[in-house]
Amino acid sequence: MTSKLLLVDDEEGIRTVLGISLADRGYSVLTAADGQEAFNVFRREAPPIVLTDIKMPGMDGIELLQRIKAECPDTEVIMITGHGDLDLAIKSIQLEATDFVTKPIHDAVLDIALGRAQERIALRQQLREHTENLERLVREKSARIVELERLAAIDQAMEGLAQAMRGIASDMGDALRYFNEMPCFVSIHDKNLIVVAANDLYRTRLGKGVGDFSWMVYIHTDTDPESCPVGKTFQAGAGQRERTEMLLADGATTPVIVHTAPIRDREGMLELVLEIAVDISEVKRLQDELDTTQQRYRQLFEEAPCYITVQDRSLSIVAANRRFQSDFGEPGEQRCFYAYKRRSEPCPNCPVQETFLDGKPHQSEMVVTSRNGDQLILLVGTAPIVNASGDIHQVMELATNVTQIRNLEDHLSKLGLLLSTVSHGVKGMLTALDGGIYRIRSGLRREDTTLVQEGLSDVEDVSSRIRNTVLDILFYAKEREIEPELVDVMNVLYDAVQLIEPKMAKHPLQRRWEFDPTVGTAWMDRSAIRTALVAILENAVEACLEDSTKSEHRIRFFATRKGNELVFEIEDNGIGMDPETVERIFSLFFSSKGKRGTGLGLFIAKKIIQQHRGRIEVHSEKGVGTTFRLILPANKAQA
């Protein structure tokens, strides 16, 4: 468990009681009475978890959250409020708060929030360890490859070394002392194929030395002594190079690379031969070990439960494991930003580019799209791959699919937010309902029909809001499957209109219902489609009511049939939306209506249309208006 936690609240009693509860859970609790004090403590102590109230004098919880995230993005911040303000709740989640709990804080809710924070910290630690292990593996294998290249270079160096030894051989008294420290078999032979000098390694490992025949250390040369490398050198008068096997003193054999160099007297006559033999069994052992390691590394690379790519400086994917290829396609000439997001240029704050720049591992979280169109949330880590000279040659990127984890986290967070939002929303509606009832009673007492009528209007409005809220909650909570049946589409359209017209009648809105009789019948869930249409119509009404720049407002509801598809259009000339808002309108709890909206309506509408195998298109312009276009399959096979 994380040992340190910062508790921030301007009420001393809450800090005392909650601090005791957190200490009982095993935390070392730091406390602060306001945002500025909390930020100072945070910078000094760096606690991984911060539990802070939202409403505080001076620096409030939202500003504290922003400053903490700017200082240390990995810090888990849990927001607390006694006010249940929806706007602040949504803003906290958007600013990457871990969770949102309300006062009074229940132990079970607090445990869930702290548990989520601990899980996120543990997940980051696991990814960091995994990345460090990959870095270590890359370093080890790079060093081993360099070593093998060095050993292979010995083969080429020996011939040049042998040539150099000709000069040394002119002083036979001291020649071999230079070779006793060399990890090679070094010997000198005369015309009679007899060893006249040998280094220590030759004598100890081969068991031969001065006075022995040259060919005795080789296999398959006893029947033809002159077939040994020294014999071939005397026959050809030139140095030899060949791979063969030598007999060791214990009866075993070892593969060697043999280089010979002729040593001539002052008249140029071939007098002696220098022989240097390199034992390549160690090279072979290292090669076998490298092959095994490469096989294991490749297996790890292919079977790792994550996406692994190797990228060059242009962000081209030069290697990718099987899982990546299955979900994003063959590497080929692909660049990572196109493979992941179909972008034409690198992503902002690309961790691979950052690793190329500073040579350090980097982490990030991003949303990508697979080649099947599925959106995935990836936790990405990078590690540099260096060449023999220590320069960053490539970067390995490891991406773990955390979509299900994030969905579970979001579901829990949104469920808590939903309960808080609904409770406070219902509380407000009940207050408004009490106001309407008070007006009715006052009007009855005074016999004032106008006041009674106003009270009834308030009660009807609140009743409609309560009904819509309850229907949205039930639909969201049940996660129910649709139950299509063959229905008269015109009846469904008029059902939606009848539900929205009482709200529209209270305002000067022009409305046009253009329903083509050819819509006929279709397979759909009547109540679900009606819910979706009412949600979009209500959005159109609210958009018109928010707009004060036009003298009149209108809403057009159009429906027709095109082949096997139904096309519904709901158009308004209200305030319109900018592109950023259009992208977010179907997100859960997103609302541009302030406290008058729950953010459930359009989210549920899109979900219903998708359950019917349909789609929604939105076209909007700020200050001009918005058009929702719904396309639904009409027959049973499609639906």
C-alpha positions in Angstrom: 0.0 0.0 0.0 1.1 3.6 -0.7 2.3 4.9 2.7 1.7 8.6 2.2 -1.5 10.6 1.6 -2.3 14.3 1.7 -5.8 15.3 3.1 -7.0 18.8 2.3 -10.2 20.3 3.9 -10.9 23.7 5.4 -13.0 22.1 8.2 -10.7 21.0 11.1 -13.3 18.4 12.3 -13.3 16.6 9.0 -9.5 16.6 8.8 -9.4 15.1 12.3 -12.0 12.4 11.8 -11.1 11.4 8.2 -7.4 11.5 9.1 -8.0 8.9 11.8 -9.9 6.7 9.4 -7.2 7.0 6.8 -4.5 6.2 9.3 -6.4 3.1 10.3 -6.2 2.0 6.7 -2.4 2.2 6.9 -1.7 5.6 5.4 0.7 8.2 6.7 -1.6 11.2 6.6 -0.5 14.7 5.8 -3.0 17.5 6.3 -3.6 21.0 5.0 -6.4 23.5 5.7 -6.4 25.3 2.3 -5.2 25.0 -1.2 -2.0 27.0 -1.0 -0.9 25.2 2.2 -1.7 21.9 0.5 0.3 22.7 -2.6 3.3 23.7 -0.5 3.1 20.3 1.4 2.7 18.5 -1.9 5.9 20.0 -3.3 7.8 19.2 -0.1 6.5 15.7 0.6 5.4 14.5 -2.9 2.5 12.2 -1.7 1.2 9.9 -4.5 -2.4 10.3 -3.4 -4.2 13.6 -2.6 -7.7 13.7 -1.1 -9.1 17.3 -1.4 -12.3 19.2 -0.8 -13.5 21.2 -3.8 -15.1 24.2 -2.0 -12.3 26.0 0.0 -11.5 29.7 0.5 -8.6 31.0 -1.6 -7.3 28.3 -3.9 -10.2 25.9 -4.3 -9.9 22.1 -5.1 -10.2 22.6 -8.9 -7.2 24.9 -9.0 -5.2 22.7 -6.6 -6.0 19.7 -8.9 -4.7 21.6 -11.9 -1.5 22.7 -10.2 -0.8 19.2 -8.9 -1.3 17.6 -12.3 0.9 20.2 -13.9 3.6 19.5 -11.3 3.2 15.6 -11.3 0.7 14.1 -13.7 1.0 10.7 -12.0 -0.4 11.9 -8.7 -3.9 10.4 -8.0 -6.3 13.1 -6.8 -9.7 12.3 -5.3 -12.2 15.1 -5.1 -14.6 15.7 -2.1 -17.6 17.9 -2.0 -20.6 18.5 0.2 -22.4 20.5 -2.5 -22.8 18.0 -5.3 -22.2 20.6 -8.0 -22.5 18.9 -11.4 -20.3 21.4 -13.3 -17.5 21.0 -10.8 -17.8 17.2 -10.8 -17.6 17.1 -14.6 -14.7 19.5 -14.6 -12.8 17.4 -12.0 -13.1 14.3 -14.2 -12.1 16.3 -17.3 -9.0 17.5 -15.4 -8.0 13.8 -14.8 -9.2 13.5 -11.2 -9.1 9.9 -10.1 -12.6 9.9 -8.5 -15.3 12.1 -7.0 -17.0 11.4 -3.6 -19.6 13.4 -1.7 -20.0 14.3 2.0 -20.7 12.6 4.3 -18.1 10.1 3.1 -19.1 6.5 3.5 -16.3 4.0 4.2 -17.3 1.7 1.2 -17.2 4.7 -1.2 -13.9 5.9 0.2 -12.4 2.3 -0.1 -13.5 2.1 -3.7 -11.9 5.5 -4.6 -8.7 4.7 -2.7 -8.6 1.2 -4.3 -8.8 2.7 -7.8 -6.0 5.1 -7.0 -3.8 2.2 -5.7 -4.6 0.1 -8.9 -3.6 3.0 -11.2 -0.3 3.5 -9.2 0.4 -0.3 -9.4 -0.3 -0.4 -13.1 2.1 2.4 -13.8 4.7 0.7 -11.7 4.3 -2.6 -13.6 4.6 -0.8 -16.9 7.8 1.0 -15.6 9.3 -2.3 -14.5 8.4 -4.0 -17.8 10.0 -1.2 -19.7 13.2 -1.3 -17.6 13.4 -5.1 -18.2 13.1 -4.6 -21.9 15.9 -1.9 -21.8 18.2 -4.2 -19.9 17.5 -7.0 -22.4 18.3 -4.7 -25.3 21.5 -3.6 -23.6 22.6 -7.2 -22.9 21.9 -8.4 -26.4 23.6 -5.4 -28.0 26.7 -6.0 -25.9 26.7 -9.7 -26.9 26.4 -8.9 -30.6 29.3 -6.5 -30.3 31.4 -9.2 -28.6 30.6 -11.7 -31.4 31.6 -9.2 -34.0 34.9 -8.6 -32.2 35.6 -12.3 -32.1 34.7 -12.7 -35.8 37.2 -9.9 -36.6 40.0 -12.0 -35.0 39.7 -14.3 -38.1 40.7 -11.4 -40.4 43.3 -10.0 -38.0 45.2 -13.2 -37.7 46.5 -13.2 -41.2 47.9 -9.7 -40.7 49.3 -10.7 -37.4 51.1 -13.7 -38.9 52.7 -11.4 -41.5 54.0 -9.2 -38.7 55.5 -12.2 -37.0 57.9 -12.8 -39.8 60.1 -9.9 -38.5 60.0 -11.3 -35.0 60.9 -14.8 -36.2 64.4 -13.5 -37.2 65.3 -13.5 -33.5 64.2 -17.0 -32.5 65.6 -16.7 -29.0 63.0 -14.3 -27.8 60.2 -14.8 -30.4 57.7 -16.9 -28.5 57.8 -14.9 -25.3 55.5 -12.5 -27.1 52.9 -15.3 -27.7 52.6 -16.9 -24.2 49.9 -14.4 -23.2 47.9 -14.9 -26.4 44.6 -17.0 -26.3 45.8 -18.9 -29.4 47.9 -22.0 -30.3 51.2 -20.5 -31.6 54.0 -22.7 -32.9 57.0 -22.6 -35.3 57.9 -25.6 -37.6 60.9 -26.6 -39.7 61.1 -28.2 -43.1 60.9 -31.7 -41.6 57.4 -30.8 -40.2 58.8 -30.8 -36.6 57.8 -28.3 -33.9 60.8 -26.2 -33.0 59.0 -23.8 -30.7 55.5 -23.5 -29.1 53.7 -21.3 -26.7 52.4 -22.5 -23.3 48.8 -22.9 -24.5 49.9 -25.1 -27.3 51.9 -27.4 -24.9 49.3 -27.6 -22.2 46.0 -27.9 -24.1 47.3 -30.0 -27.1 49.9 -32.0 -25.1 52.5 -31.5 -27.8 55.6 -29.4 -28.0 59.2 -29.1 -29.3 60.3 -32.2 -31.1 56.7 -33.5 -32.0 55.5 -33.7 -35.6 53.4 -30.8 -36.9 50.6 -33.0 -38.2 50.1 -34.9 -34.9 47.8 -32.2 -33.5 45.3 -32.6 -36.4 42.7 -35.2 -37.1 42.8 -37.3 -40.3 46.4 -36.3 -41.2 48.3 -39.4 -40.0 48.0 -41.1 -43.4 49.2 -37.9 -45.2 51.3 -35.7 -42.9 51.9 -33.1 -45.6 48.1 -32.4 -45.7 48.4 -30.5 -42.5 48.5 -26.6 -42.8 52.2 -26.5 -42.2 52.9 -29.1 -44.8 50.7 -27.2 -47.3 52.6 -24.0 -46.6 56.0 -25.7 -47.4 54.6 -27.2 -50.6 53.0 -23.9 -51.8 55.6 -21.5 -50.4 52.7 -19.2 -49.3 50.7 -18.7 -46.2 47.5 -20.8 -45.7 44.2 -20.2 -44.0 41.7 -23.0 -43.2 39.1 -24.4 -40.8 39.9 -27.7 -39.3 39.9 -29.6 -36.0 42.7 -30.2 -33.5 43.2 -33.1 -31.0 43.3 -32.0 -27.4 45.5 -33.6 -24.7 42.4 -35.2 -23.1 41.4 -36.9 -26.4 38.6 -34.5 -27.3 38.6 -32.4 -30.5 38.1 -28.6 -31.0 37.3 -26.6 -34.1 40.0 -24.1 -35.1 40.9 -21.5 -37.7 44.5 -21.9 -38.7 46.8 -19.2 -40.2 50.3 -20.0 -41.4 53.0 -17.6 -42.5 56.3 -18.6 -44.2 59.5 -17.4 -42.6 62.4 -17.0 -45.0 66.1 -16.7 -44.5 68.3 -13.8 -45.9 68.5 -15.5 -49.3 64.7 -15.7 -49.5 64.5 -19.4 -49.0 61.6 -20.9 -47.0 63.1 -22.0 -43.8 60.4 -22.1 -41.1 56.6 -21.7 -40.8 54.7 -19.7 -38.2 51.4 -21.3 -37.3 48.6 -19.6 -35.3 45.4 -21.5 -34.5 42.4 -19.9 -33.0 40.0 -22.1 -31.0 36.5 -21.3 -32.4 34.6 -23.6 -30.1 34.0 -20.6 -27.7 32.7 -18.6 -30.7 30.4 -21.4 -31.6 29.2 -21.7 -28.1 28.5 -18.0 -28.0 26.8 -18.2 -31.3 24.6 -21.1 -30.1 23.8 -19.1 -27.0 23.0 -16.1 -29.1 20.7 -18.1 -31.3 18.9 -19.5 -28.3 18.6 -16.1 -26.7 17.4 -14.5 -30.0 14.8 -17.3 -30.3 13.6 -16.6 -26.7 13.7 -12.9 -27.3 11.7 -13.3 -30.5 9.2 -15.5 -28.7 8.9 -12.9 -26.0 8.5 -10.3 -28.7 5.8 -12.2 -30.5 3.9 -13.6 -27.5 3.9 -10.5 -25.2 0.3 -9.6 -24.3 0.8 -6.0 -25.7 1.7 -4.2 -28.9 5.5 -4.0 -29.5 7.0 -2.0 -32.4 10.5 -0.9 -33.2 10.7 2.5 -34.9 13.4 4.6 -36.6 13.8 8.4 -36.5 11.2 8.9 -39.2 8.7 7.0 -37.0 8.6 4.2 -39.6 7.8 0.8 -38.1 10.7 -1.4 -38.9 9.5 -4.4 -36.7 6.2 -5.3 -35.0 5.0 -8.3 -33.1 2.2 -10.6 -34.1 -0.4 -8.8 -31.9 0.3 -5.4 -33.5 0.1 -6.9 -37.0 -3.2 -8.6 -36.2 -4.9 -5.4 -35.0 -3.1 -2.7 -37.0 -1.7 -4.5 -40.1 1.8 -5.4 -41.5 4.5 -2.9 -40.7 5.6 -2.4 -44.4 6.2 1.3 -44.9 3.7 2.3 -42.2 4.5 5.1 -39.8 3.2 4.7 -36.3 0.9 7.8 -36.4 -0.8 6.5 -39.5 -1.1 2.9 -38.2 -2.6 4.0 -34.9 -4.6 7.1 -35.8 -4.6 7.4 -39.6 -2.9 10.8 -39.2 -0.8 12.4 -41.9 1.7 13.8 -39.4 3.2 12.8 -36.0 1.0 13.0 -32.9 1.6 15.9 -30.4 4.0 15.0 -27.5 5.0 11.7 -29.3 6.9 9.6 -26.7 9.0 8.0 -29.4 10.2 11.4 -30.6 10.9 12.4 -27.0 13.1 9.3 -26.5 15.0 10.1 -29.7 15.6 13.6 -28.3 16.7 12.9 -24.7 17.5 9.2 -24.8 15.2 8.5 -21.8 12.1 6.3 -21.5 8.8 8.1 -21.8 5.2 7.1 -21.0 1.8 8.4 -22.3 -1.8 7.3 -22.7 -3.6 7.6 -26.0 -6.7 6.5 -27.9 -6.1 4.7 -31.2 -8.3 3.0 -33.8 -7.6 -0.6 -35.0 -8.0 -1.5 -38.6 -11.4 -3.0 -37.7 -12.6 0.4 -36.4 -12.4 -0.4 -32.7 -11.3 2.4 -30.4 -8.6 1.2 -27.9 -7.0 3.0 -25.0 -3.3 2.3 -24.9 -0.7 2.9 -22.1 2.5 3.5 -24.0 6.1 3.2 -22.9 9.3 3.7 -24.9 12.9 2.5 -24.6 16.0 3.6 -26.6 18.0 1.0 -28.7 21.6 2.1 -29.0 24.2 0.9 -31.5 27.8 -0.1 -30.9 28.9 3.5 -30.6 26.3 4.4 -28.1 24.0 6.4 -30.4 20.3 6.0 -30.4 19.6 3.9 -33.5 16.0 3.0 -32.9 13.3 3.2 -30.3 11.2 0.3 -29.0 7.6 1.2 -28.1 5.5 -1.1 -25.9 1.8 -0.3 -25.8 -0.6 -2.1 -23.3 -4.3 -2.2 -24.1 -6.0 -0.8 -21.0 -9.4 -0.2 -22.6 -11.3 -2.7 -20.4 -9.6 -1.3 -17.2 -10.4 2.3 -18.2 -13.9 1.3 -19.1 -14.3 -0.3 -15.6 -12.8 2.8 -14.0 -15.0 5.1 -16.0 -18.1 3.0 -15.2 -17.4 3.2 -11.5 -16.6 6.9 -11.6 -19.6 7.7 -13.7 -21.9 5.5 -11.5 -20.8 7.5 -8.5 -21.1 10.8 -10.4 -24.6 9.7 -11.6 -25.8 9.0 -8.1 -24.5 12.3 -6.8 -25.9 14.2 -9.8 -29.3 12.6 -9.7 -29.7 13.0 -6.0 -29.0 16.7 -6.2 -31.0 17.1 -9.4 -34.0 15.4 -7.8 -33.6 17.5 -4.7 -33.7 20.6 -6.9 -36.8 19.4 -8.8 -38.5 18.5 -5.5 -37.9 22.0 -4.3 -39.4 23.4 -7.5 -42.3 21.0 -7.0 -42.9 22.4 -3.5 -42.9 25.9 -4.9 -45.6 24.9 -7.4 -47.7 23.2 -4.8 -47.3 26.3 -2.6 -48.6 28.5 -5.4 -51.6 26.3 -6.0 -52.5 26.3 -2.3 -52.0 30.1 -2.1 -54.2 30.5 -5.2 -56.9 28.3 -3.8 -56.8 30.2 -0.5 -57.1 33.5 -2.2 -59.4 32.2 -5.0 -56.8 33.5 -7.5 -57.1 31.3 -10.6 -54.1 32.9 -12.2 -51.8 31.9 -9.3 -53.4 28.4 -9.4 -52.7 28.1 -13.1 -49.1 29.2 -12.6 -48.6 26.6 -9.9 -50.1 23.9 -12.1 -47.7 24.9 -14.9 -44.8 24.6 -12.5 -45.9 21.2 -11.3 -46.4 20.0 -14.9 -42.9 21.2 -15.9 -41.2 19.6 -12.9 -43.2 16.4 -13.4 -42.0 16.2 -17.0 -38.4 16.8 -15.9 -38.7 14.1 -13.2 -40.2 11.7 -15.8 -37.4 12.3 -18.3 -34.7 12.0 -15.7 -36.1 8.7 -14.4 -36.5 7.3 -17.9 -32.9 8.2 -18.7 -31.6 6.7 -15.5 -33.5 3.5 -16.1 -32.3 3.1 -19.6 -28.7 3.8 -18.5 -28.8 1.5 -15.5 -30.5 -1.5 -17.1 -28.2 -1.8 -20.1 -31.1 -3.6 -21.7 -31.1 -5.1 -25.2 -33.7 -3.7 -27.6 -36.8 -5.8 -28.5 -37.6 -5.0 -32.1 -41.1 -5.6 -33.4 -42.9 -4.6 -36.6 -44.5 -1.2 -35.9 -46.2 1.6 -37.8 -43.4 4.2 -38.0 -45.9 7.1 -38.3 -47.4 6.2 -34.9 -43.9 6.2 -33.3 -43.2 9.7 -34.8 -46.5 11.1 -33.5 -45.9 9.6 -30.1 -42.6 11.5 -29.9 -44.3 14.7 -31.1 -47.1 14.4 -28.5 -44.5 14.1 -25.7 -42.5 17.2 -26.8 -45.4 19.5 -27.9 -46.5 20.5 -24.3 -43.0 21.8 -23.7 -42.9 23.7 -27.0 -46.4 25.2 -26.5 -45.0 27.3 -23.6 -42.7 29.1 -25.9 -43.0 31.0 -29.3 -41.5 28.3 -31.5 -42.5 27.5 -35.0 -42.7 23.8 -35.7 -43.1 21.8 -38.9 -43.7 18.1 -38.9 -43.0 16.7 -42.4 -43.7 12.9 -42.3 -43.7 11.1 -45.6 -46.5 8.5 -45.6 -44.1 6.1 -47.4 -42.3 5.5 -44.0 -44.7 2.6 -43.6 -43.8 -0.1 -41.1 -40.4 -1.2 -39.8 -38.7 -3.4 -37.2 -37.7 -1.4 -34.2 -38.1 -1.1 -30.4 -41.0 1.4 -30.3 -40.3 2.8 -26.8 -36.5 3.0 -27.3 -36.8 4.9 -30.6 -39.4 7.3 -29.1 -36.9 8.0 -26.3 -34.1 8.8 -28.7 -36.3 11.1 -30.8 -37.7 13.0 -27.8 -34.1 13.5 -26.5 -33.0 15.1 -29.8 -36.2 17.2 -30.0 -35.7 18.4 -26.5 -32.1 19.3 -27.4 -33.5 21.3 -30.4 -36.0 23.2 -28.1 -33.3 24.1 -25.6 -31.0 25.3 -28.4 -33.7 27.7 -29.6 -34.4 28.9 -26.0 -30.7 29.6 -25.4 -30.5 31.8 -28.6 -31.4 35.5 -28.1 -30.0 36.8 -31.4 -33.0 35.8 -33.6 -36.5 37.2 -33.7 -38.1 33.9 -34.3 -37.1 30.2 -33.9 -38.3 27.1 -35.7 -37.9 23.4 -35.4 -38.4 21.0 -38.4 -39.0 17.3 -38.0 -38.7 15.4 -41.3 -39.1 11.7 -41.9 -39.0 9.6 -45.1 -38.0 6.2 -46.4 -35.2 5.5 -48.9 -35.2 1.9 -49.9 -34.6 -0.3 -46.9 -33.6 2.7 -44.7 -35.5 5.2 -42.7 -34.2 8.8 -42.6 -35.2 11.2 -39.8 -34.0 14.8 -39.7 -34.5 17.2 -36.7 -33.4 20.7 -37.6 -33.4 23.9 -35.5 -32.1 27.4 -36.0 -30.9 27.8 -32.4 -27.5 28.7 -31.0 -25.6 26.0 -33.0 -22.3 24.4 -31.9 -18.6 24.7 -32.6 -16.7 21.6 -33.9 -15.3 20.8 -30.4 -18.8 20.7 -28.9 -20.1 18.5 -31.8 -17.4 16.0 -31.1 -18.5 15.7 -27.4 -22.3 16.0 -27.4 -22.7 12.2 -27.3 -20.3 11.8 -24.3 -21.8 10.6 -21.1 -22.6 13.5 -18.7 -21.5 16.1 -21.2 -24.1 18.9 -21.3 -24.0 22.5 -22.7 -27.1 23.4 -20.6 -25.4 23.9 -17.3 -27.5 22.7 -14.3 -30.6 22.2 -16.5 -29.0 19.1 -18.3 -27.8 15.7 -17.0 -25.7 14.8 -20.1 -27.6 11.5 -20.4 -30.2 12.3 -23.2 -28.0 12.4 -26.3 -25.7 9.7 -24.9 -28.7 7.4 -24.6 -30.1 8.5 -28.0 -26.9 7.5 -29.8 -26.7 4.2 -27.9 -30.3 3.4 -29.0 -29.6 4.2 -32.7 -26.4 2.0 -32.6 -28.4 -0.9 -31.0 -30.7 -0.6 -34.1 -27.6 -0.9 -36.4 -28.2 2.8 -37.3 -26.1 5.9 -37.3 -26.4 9.6 -36.3 -24.9 12.4 -38.4 -24.7 16.0 -36.9 -24.1 19.2 -38.8 -24.0 22.4 -36.8 -22.7 26.0 -37.2 -22.3 28.3 -34.3 -25.0 31.0 -34.3 -26.8 29.3 -37.3 -28.4 26.1 -36.0 -28.1 22.3 -35.9 -29.4 19.3 -37.9 -29.5 15.8 -36.5 -29.8 13.1 -39.2 -30.8 9.6 -38.1 -30.5 6.6 -40.5 -32.1 3.4 -39.4 -32.5 0.0 -41.2 -36.1 -0.8 -41.7 -36.1 -4.6 -42.1 -35.6 -7.2 -39.4 -32.4 -8.7 -40.8 -30.6 -5.4 -40.8 -32.0 -4.4 -37.3 
